[in-house]
Amino acid sequence: MSVENTLRDAIQKKSVVGFTFDGKTYTGSPHALGERDGTPHVLICRGEDAHEKRVPPMGEWSVLPLSDITGIRLLPAEPFHAGHPDAKVKAELHKVSVSVG
């Protein structure tokens, strides 16, 4: 399954995903798929498996390009982050095709 299809499935099921981005392993709760600067992106609340101090334990909202995400998999046993991103982060994603209801 492609990165986009896996994320779409995760959003619809409210499932956490595990993935690699920028050489690091993360887990995250994807909330929306859309575009940023004309390319596919995901709005996700992510945390790190590596326990680095710069990413808060509660997670960090990000808009990530799908092209830089690899090794994605569903982690249905993990608790989904149901919070809401701030307006600034949410505004970075355009032409939203699917989002958490």
C-alpha positions as CSV (number, residue, x, y, z in Angstrom):
1,M,0.0,0.0,0.0
2,S,1.3,3.5,-0.8
3,V,2.2,6.1,1.8
4,E,-0.9,8.1,0.8
5,N,-3.2,5.1,1.0
6,T,-1.8,4.0,4.3
7,L,-2.3,7.5,5.7
8,R,-5.8,7.7,4.3
9,D,-6.6,4.4,6.0
10,A,-5.1,5.5,9.3
11,I,-7.1,8.8,9.2
12,Q,-10.4,7.0,8.5
13,K,-9.7,4.4,11.3
14,K,-8.1,7.0,13.7
15,S,-5.0,4.7,13.8
16,V,-1.5,5.7,14.9
17,V,1.3,5.1,12.3
18,G,4.9,4.3,12.6
19,F,7.2,5.8,9.9
20,T,10.7,7.1,9.0
21,F,11.1,10.7,8.2
22,D,14.5,12.5,7.7
23,G,16.3,9.4,8.8
24,K,14.5,9.2,12.2
25,T,11.8,6.8,13.3
26,Y,8.6,8.4,14.5
27,T,5.1,7.4,15.6
28,G,2.2,9.8,14.9
29,S,-1.5,10.4,14.7
30,P,-2.4,11.6,11.1
31,H,-5.3,14.0,11.0
32,A,-5.5,15.2,7.4
33,L,-4.2,14.7,3.9
34,G,-3.9,17.6,1.5
35,E,-1.4,19.8,-0.3
36,R,1.2,22.3,0.5
37,D,3.0,24.1,-2.3
38,G,1.3,21.8,-4.8
39,T,2.6,18.6,-3.3
40,P,0.9,16.0,-1.1
41,H,1.4,16.5,2.6
42,V,0.0,15.1,5.9
43,L,-1.0,17.0,9.0
44,I,0.2,14.8,11.8
45,C,0.8,14.9,15.6
46,R,4.1,13.1,15.8
47,G,6.4,11.8,18.6
48,E,9.8,10.2,18.4
49,D,10.8,6.7,19.4
50,A,14.3,8.0,20.2
51,H,13.1,10.1,23.3
52,E,14.9,13.2,22.2
53,K,14.3,16.2,24.4
54,R,13.5,18.6,21.6
55,V,10.2,16.9,20.8
56,P,7.7,17.2,23.7
57,P,6.4,13.9,25.0
58,M,2.8,15.0,24.2
59,G,3.9,15.3,20.5
60,E,4.4,18.0,18.0
61,W,2.1,19.1,15.1
62,S,3.7,19.0,11.7
63,V,2.8,19.2,8.1
64,L,5.1,16.6,6.4
65,P,5.6,15.9,2.6
66,L,4.5,12.4,1.7
67,S,7.5,12.0,-0.6
68,D,9.9,12.0,2.4
69,I,8.0,9.4,4.5
70,T,9.1,5.8,4.3
71,G,8.5,2.5,6.1
72,I,5.0,3.5,7.1
73,R,2.8,1.0,8.9
74,L,-0.4,1.1,11.0
75,L,0.0,0.8,14.8
76,P,-3.7,0.1,15.8
77,A,-2.8,-0.8,19.4
78,E,-1.3,2.6,20.1
79,P,-3.6,5.4,21.5
80,F,-4.6,8.0,18.8
81,H,-3.9,11.6,19.7
82,A,-7.3,13.3,19.5
83,G,-6.2,16.9,20.1
84,H,-6.4,19.8,17.6
85,P,-3.6,21.6,15.9
86,D,-3.2,25.3,16.3
87,A,-4.6,27.5,13.5
88,K,-1.1,28.3,12.1
89,V,-0.1,24.7,11.6
90,K,-3.6,23.7,10.2
91,A,-3.4,26.6,7.7
92,E,-0.3,25.2,6.1
93,L,-2.3,22.4,4.5
94,H,-4.5,23.2,1.5
95,K,-6.9,21.2,-0.7
96,V,-7.7,18.7,2.2
97,S,-8.9,15.4,0.7
98,V,-9.6,13.6,4.0
99,S,-9.5,14.5,7.6
100,V,-10.5,13.2,11.0
101,G,-14.1,14.0,11.5
